Amino acid sequence: MKLALLVLVLVGTVAVPARCQAQTDSGTTVHLPRQDVLFHGGWWESAVLYQLLPRSFHDSDGDGSGDLRGLLARFDHLIELGVTGICLGPVFRSPMRDGGYDVSDYRDIDPLYGSMGVLEELLERAHAAGLKVVLDFIPNHTSEQHEWFQKSVRKNEPYRDYYILRGGVEEEQQQDDGKEGGVPNNWQSLYHRAAWSRNVRGSEYYLHQFDTTEPDLNYRNAKVRQEMEDVMRFWLDRGVDGLRLMQVNHLYEDAQLRDEPLIDQKGSLSYENMNHLHTRDLLDNYILTFDWRTLFDEYTRAKEGGKDHTKLMITSAYTGSLDGTLKWFGIGNRSGAHIAQNFGLLREIAPSSRAEQFQRVIDGWLNGLPPNGVANWVLGNQDYRRVASRFGRERAAGLAMLCFTLPGTIFVYYGEEIGMEDNEAISWKQTQDPLGCNTNGTVYQQYSRDPARTPFQWDDSNGWAGFSKTPKKTDPWLPVHRNYGVRNLAQEKSSNRSMYQLYRQLIAWHQQSVTLRYGSYQSFVLPDNVFAVLRSLLGEKEYATVLNLNSHAVTFNVSRVHKHARRASVAFTSLEGAHTVGESLQDIGNVALDAYETVILELSCGMAWRRAFKSLMVAAIVGLVCSNWVRLK
């Protein structure tokens, strides 16, 4: 048994070298992450997690809002798609002034979505199908309607310090400092307002880094920390498989309430014109989440029958730097998130990005991962424009192919699998998002996130794209995109070459491929602005994903990606490209790609037998050494 383990370790070492940097024939940098960076053994590390907003998924009762019954009615879609879990947008009781991110009761399901019984039914259905369920959790603030806040502003002990309440500055100080309205300092919220609002029940101000209806909790109060731990236990006890902790980089603020410095001293007092030294990314935020990880670990049980029972902790935060994001995994001997969401592809890659930028963003993450870090990739979410709108349908397919080639966890935002686009036709009157509502009818479209949150397009029926079985009782909470007649799941299923078929095949490949799970990774900046990724593992299939980032056709040489490649066939191709799946390339030294075309190639290499022979020889030598060692013992 010991000999077998030694041989396996040695073979694995040959297959996946230690991280290094080298130069290819074309002079591009190669990054080879360690095997422990690629895979540790947790159920989430090669998962495909489907992120959905329940209000936009499916409406079961015709009231215009999606609900948990609607999700259950459409659950087969998730099973057929092949995802391994879902990240469920906020379903807690809420006045819905900020899409449910304003929670009025953390221990109850909002009636808009159903009841606790329906959620339990959803968990049972998911677990029976082998899917995990992760809930979006909002720890930074509550709704102003939350019982805690109502008791706090009434000065009801012990809730007095549950929130950050401060008196206004003196009149003379206002004039000296140039502050307006008596607010305690110059902090601004992300929602186009001052970060302080006056308590209607008194003269004090309360802090809100988001909307005025969302007062920030005071985590310097031990009772608040205990309350939140109790709420987390409440949901973990009920069988959810994890929590995605939202905006955790805002939990703490400077205790001295010091003004934040302006970037442009002559510019306006706005969130965008400030260095957020005192309201974001404080060390205290990380320490608190490390404490929460200890709580999650209490629920982790050893594998039973091959099943991993880890309760997953995800952090979701738009930190100011890559290093700031990577710290969520832990600092020193303190463990943090199982997954710290990586928004590099979402926030740093644009239609104009060149191959060097792709390499910098992807390799920067992989090379920066700590030993306990897990690679993960996000193309879209509820806060940004949809990938098909930002890049176009063809490039959205290519970006998906790239993501599924990379090591680690994939997050799929609902609708990406059918190429859904932003609904830019949402009027000022129809706007729901406070980021838009807090502006005006002239500029709201620049800020509103509603276009990327519209109802899922199931088919071309009833004017609502199948979003509801009984439409027209009331309008949907956001209008369905007008292209639902041609861009819907039913249409995508009926076509052999569609975004849905591509996603379904990519997910299956991602789940089944040993190379993708354990293999080494290399990236290449090729001539003519072409980006490529190579995944290799001894004894397994090798794959090269190649993206033409140009609006014109190019050619590339496969040997620049793998110098020992002798044959190549097309495993996947983007939607409107010239190549077809299964096609054997006749001239691998001169492969043509149409404008924005992406291909994933399965490579056959003449040197494979030499590497295999070398590994067998090393294993044999190890066996002899071990045998002699045992004899000597």
N, C-alpha and C positions, 0 to 999 in steps of 0.2 A: 504493500500500500504506500509506504514512504517512498519507494523507488518510483512508483507511478506518479506521485505528486511532484517529485523532483524533476522527472522528465517533462511533465506538463508545464511546470514553471519555466524550465529552460526553453522549451519550444515556444511558449508564449513570449519569452524575452526576445527570441529571434524574430518572431512575427511582429511584435510591437516594440520597436527600439525605445530607449529613453529619449526624452525630449531633447532635441538638438536643433541647430540651425546650420544649413548647408547651402550650397549653390548648385543649381541645376545647370545643364549645358546652356540654357538660355539666360542664365544670370539671375533668375528669380529666387526669392527666399523660400526655403522649405521649412515647415514647422511640423515636428513630430511629437505630439503630446504623449506623456507617459500613459501606460495602460490604466493606472489607477485614476488618472484624470478623466479617462473616457468612461469608465464603468466601475461601480462599487458593488452592485448587486441589488439595489433597491428597486421596488416595482415601478417607481416613477422615472427611473433614469433612461429608459428608452420608450416612455409612454407618449401617446398622442392625446393631449387633453383638449377637449372641445369647449371653448368658452362661449357661453350664450347668455343673452338677456332674456329671462323668462317672459317679460312683458312683450317681447317682439318675436317670440318663437311660434306659438300657436294659441289661438283664442278658443276655448271650449264652450263659452256661454254667450258669445255675441256681444259682449259689453265693450269691445274695442281694444281690450288689453289681453295679452297672452297670460297664461296661468299654468299652474302645475298639472292640472288635468289635461291641458293642451299638450304639455310636454310628454305626459304619459301616452296620449293618443298618437304622438309622432315619434315615440321612442324607437320604433323599428328603424327609422332613418339613421340613428346613431349606431345601431348594431350593424346595419348593412354597410355603413361608411367604414366601420372597422376601428373607430376610436377606442381607446382604453379607459377613458374617463371623461367627466364633464366638470367644468368650473362654472358653477351656477351663480349668476349675478344676484345681487342682494334681494332677498325675499322677506326680510324682517318687517315687522309692522312699521309703517312710515306714512307721513302726510304726502309723500311723493312730490315734494317741491324740488328735489334734486335726484329724480330717477330711482329713489329708494336708498340712496347713499346717506340720506338724512333719517336715521333710525330713531323711532320713538319707543320701541320695546325690543330688546335683543333676544328675548325669550319667546317670541311669538311670531307666527307667520301672518303677513298682512292679508286680510280678507280678499284683496284684489287677486291674490295668487291662490288662495285656498285655505288650507288649515294644516295643523300639525299632523293630522291623520293622513292627509294627502302626501305630505313630504315623506312620512314614514313608508307609505305605499311606493313612492318613487325610489327610496333607498332599497326597499326589498326587490323591486323590479330590476334595478341596476345591478345589485349584487348577485342576483340570480343569473344575470347575463354576463357576469364577470367584469362589470364596469365599476370604476370608483366614482365617488361623488365628493367634490370639494366645494365648499361654500365661500363666496366672497364675504369678507368680514371687515367692518369699518371701525377701527379702534380710535381714530384721532378725535372724532367729534360725535355728537348725537344731534338729533333734532331738538329745536327749542321746545317742542312739545313733550320731550321725554320727562318722566316723573322726576328724575334727578335734577334737571335744570329748573323745573318749576319749584321744587323745594329749595334749591340753591338761591334763586333770586328772592325767595320769601325769607331768606336768612334762617332757614330751618336746619338746625344742627341734626346730624353730622354732615349734611350735604352742602354746608356753606362754602367749602373750598373744593367742591367737585369740579368746578370750572375756574377759569382765569378771569376773575373780576377785579377791576381796579377803578379807583376814583379818578375823575378828570383832573387835569393840571390847573393850577391857579391862573386867574385871568392875566396877571402880570407876566407869568411864565409863557403863556400862549403868545403874547405879543413879542416877547424877547426871542422865543424859539421859532416863531413863524408857524406854529401849529394851529390847526383850525378845529373848532368845535370842542376843544377841551380834551381830545383823545390823549391817552397816556404816552404815545410815541408815534413815530411816522410809519409804522408797519402797514403794509398793504396786503389785501387778500388776493388770491388767484382769480377771484371773480369780479374784478373791476370795481372794487370798493375799498375804502379804508378797512383795516382788519379789526376795527373796534366799532361796536354799536352800543348805544345807550340802552340799558335795561329799562323797560317801560314801567317797572315797579319801583324804580329808584333813580338815583343820580349816577350810579356806577355804570361802567362800560364792561362789556364782555368781549373776549377775543374770539375771532372766527377767521381762520386762515382760508376758509372756503366761503360758502354763501352766508349771508346774515342770519339765515335760519338754522345754521349749523355751528353752535358754540363748541369751542375746543375744550376737551377734558383736561384736567390738571393732574398729570401723572407724577408730580412731586408729592401728591397726597397718597399715602400708602393704602387708604381705603379705596381709592379709585383703582389702583393696581389690583387689589384683591377682587373688586367687583368684576373687572374685566377677565381675570383668571377664572372666576366662577362661571362667567358666561361662556368662555371657551370650553370649560369642562362640561357645561350643559349640553353643548352640541356634540362634542366628542363622545359623551356618554350615550347619545342617541344614534350613534352609528355612522355619522359622517366620516369620510375617510381623510379629511384634512380641511384646513382653512387657508384661504388666500388673504393675507393681511394687507390691506390697501393703504397706500400713502403713509407708510410707517416712518418715513423720514421727516414727518411734521409733528411727531408726538410731543417733543419737548421744544421749548423756546428758552431764550436767554432769561435767567432768573432775575437779572437786573433791568430787563426791558429796555436795553440800550437801542437807540436809533440805528437803523441799517444804513450803511453808506450808499450814496447815489453813484451810479456809474458815470453819468453825465451830470456834473454839478449844476449845469444850466438847464437840464432837461426837466420833464414833468415828474411829479411824485406819482410813480406807478410801479406796479410789481416788476415789470420788465426792465425798469431803470434802476434796479437795486441789486447790490451784492447781498445775498441772503445768508449772512454770517450768523444771524441770531435767531432765525426761524426755521432753518432747514438743515438736515444732515448733521445735527449735533451728536457727539459721542454718546450722550445719554440715550438716544434712540436705539443705537445698536445694543447697548448693555441691557435695555429692557427686553428687546426681542431675544437676546441670548437667554434671559430668564424664562421667557415663554417657551423656548425650545426645550428647556428642562421639563416643563409641564407636558409638552407633546411626547417626550421620551418616556414619561410615566405610562403612557398608553401603548407603547410599542411592545409587542410580544414577539417572541422568537418565531421563526418560520414553522408552520405546522402543515404537514402534508404538502410541502413545497410552496405554500402560500406565505407571502410577506404581509404582516399585519401592521406595518409602520403607519402611524398617523402623520400625514404630510403637512408640513408647514412651508408655505410659500410667502415670500415677501414681494410686494409689488410697489416700487417706489421710483419716481423720476429723480434720481440723485444727480448731482452736478458733475460727476465724473465717473469713469470706469472703476477707478479704485474705490470710490464711494459705494458703488453697486456691489463689488466683490466682497466688501467688508460684511455684507449681510450674511455671508456664509460662516463668518466667525472671525474672531481676532484672538491670536495667541492660543490658549487652551480652551477658549470658550467657543462652543459650537453655536451656529446660528441657523438660518433657514436651510431646509433640505434643497429648496430651489429659490435662488434669488433671480427674479425674472430679468432677462437680458433684453433690453429694448434697443440695442445697437442697430439692428437692421430696420427697425421701425422709425427711429428718430434720426439716424445718421446717413442712411442711404436714400438718395434722391434720384429722379430720372436722369439727372446729369452726372451722377457718380461714375467715375472711371474704375477700371479693374484694380488699380492701386488702392482705391478707397475701400472696395469690397475686401481686399486682402487685409488692410489695416484693421477694419472693424471686426472681422471674423477671427483672424489670427491673434489680434489683441486680446480678445476674450479668452481664447483657448490657452494662450501662453500665460495669461494672468490668473487663471483659475488656481485657487489654493488646493492642497491635497484632498480636502473633503468637498470641493466644488463640483457642481454638475453643469455641464453645458446645456443650454436651452435657447430656443429661438422663437421669436415673435414677429409676425409680419403685420398684424393688425389687432386693434382692440377698440373699445368703446370711446376712447379719447381722441382717436386720429381718423383721418379720412381712410376709406377702404383702399386696399392695395390695388384693386382693379381700376379704381379711379385715379390713384396717384401715378400709376405706371402704365395703365392700359392692360387689356385682357391678355395679350400675348406675353408681355413681360411678367404679369402676375403669375402665369403658369410657370415660367422659367424660374422665378424667385421661389415658388413652392418646390420645384425640383431641386433647387440648391439647398433649401432648408432641410428637406428630407434626406439629403446626402450627408449632412453634417452630423457629428456625434451628439447624442443627448436627447433631451425632451423637446417635443414640438407642441406649441400652442396654436390651435386653429380657431380663428374667430368665426362665429356662425355666419354663413353666407359665402365665405371664401371658397368653399367647395363647389359653388355654382357660379362664381365670378360676380357676385352681387356688387353693385356700384352705389355710390352716394346719391341720395335723392336731394339734389340741389334746388328742387322746386318747392321745398317747404317754405311757406309764407311766414311773414313776421307774426301774423295772428296764430298760426299753427305751432310756432316755436315753443318748445318745452324746456330746453336746456337753459339753466340760469346763466351760463357763460354767454349765451346769446341774449337772453331776456334782460340782462343787466346793461345792455348797450341800447341800441335804437334800431328802428326799421331801416336805416340806411346802411349800417355796418354789421348787423347781426350775423350775416352769413360768414363773415370772416372768423367768427368765434364759436358759433353754435356747433355742437357735436351731434346734433340730431340727424344730419344726413347719413351718418354711419350707424344709426341705431334703429332703422326702419324695419317693419315686419318682414320676416322670412318669406321668400317667394316660392311657394310650393307648386303651383300650377297656374294655368291661365284662366281660372274660373272666377266667377261671381264678383269681379271688380276688386277683390281683396287678395288675389293671388292664392286663394285657398287658405289664407291666414285664419279665417273663421268659417265654421260650417254653417253658421246662421248669421250672415252679415246684415248690415243696414239697420240693426237696432240703434246703433250709433256709429259715428265715424271711428276708425282705428285711432289709437292714441297718437300715432304719427302716420302720415299718408304713405301708402305703398308706392314704390317707384313705378313710374309709368312704363318702364320697359319690361314689366313682369310677364307680358304676353310671349316674349321670346327668351327671357332670362329667368327660368324657373326650374325647379328640380325635375319635374316630369319631363320637360323638354331635354334636359341634360341627360337623364337616364335613357332616353330613346335614341341617343346618338352614341355611336361607338367611339368617337373621338370628341370628347367634351371635357370641360373642367371637372365635372363630377367623376367621370370615369378615370381621369388622371389622378385625382386625389385618392380615390378608392384604391387604385393600384399602388400609388406611392405609400399609402398607409400600410397596406399589406406587406410591401417590400421592406419598409422600415421595421415592421414587427418581426419579420421572418429572417432577415439577412444577418448572418453571423458576422460578416464583414463590417456592416454598419455598426454593430454593437461593440465589437472588440478590435476592429481594424485600426491601422495607423491612418493618419491624415496628412495630406500635403496640399499646399495651394500654389498656384502659378499665375503670374501676370504674363500673358503671352503677347506677342506682337499684335498690333492693330486693335488694342483695347479689348482683348478677349481674356476672360477670367476662367480658371479651371480648378477643380478639386479632384484629388485622387484618394480613394479609399482602398486599402490593401490589407490582406491577411493571408499568411502562409497556408496553402492548401485550400483556400476558398476563392470565390470569384472576386476579381478586382474591377472597380468601377471608376470611370472618369466622368465628371459632370462639367460640361463646357458651355459657357454663356457668351454669346455675341452681344456686347453692350452697345452696338452701333445701329443706326437707322439704315445701314447699307450692308450688303453681303460681304463676307470675309471668308478666308480659308485658314486652316491651321494644321499643324503637323502633330499627330498623336505622340510621336517620339519625344516631343518637348515636355510631355506630361509623364510618359513612361518610356524610357529609352529601350526597354526590352520588349515592348509590345510588338507583336507580329500580326495580330488580327484584331478586329473590333467589330462588334455588332451593336445595333441601337436597342437599348433596353427601354428607354422612355424618350419621348420627344414633345416639345411644346406644341400648342394646338394647331397653329397655321404654318408650321415649318415644312420644309421640303422633304424631310426624312420620315420614314415609317418604322414602327416598332418591329423588331426582328430583322430589319435590313442588315445585310452584311456589307461593310464598307470595302470597296475594291482597292482604293488607294488611301491608306491611312496617313500617308505623308502629305496629302493635299485634300483635306476634308472641307467641303463647302458648308457654310451656314448662312441662311437667309437673315435678313434684318431682324434683330432681337431674338433670333432662334436659340433655343437651348436644347442640348441632347445629353442623355446619360448613356455612356458607352460601356458595354461589358468587354473587357480586354482579355486577350489570350497572349501569353508571353512565352517566348522560346527559352527563357532562363528559369522558368518555374521549377523544372525538374532538378536543376542544380541546387537551388535553394532548399528544396525538399530533401535532396540527398544529404546536403550539409547538415540539416536539422537532425536527420536520422542518425548520422554519424556522431553528432554531439550527444544525442540521447543514448547511443550505444556506449560511448565513453563514460557518460555519467553512470550508466548501469554497471559497468565494470568497476568503476571507482567505489560505488555504493556496495557492490558485492564484496569487494576486498575489505572495505571498512567493516562490514558486518562480520566477515571471517576473522578479522583482527580482534574485534570486540569479544 
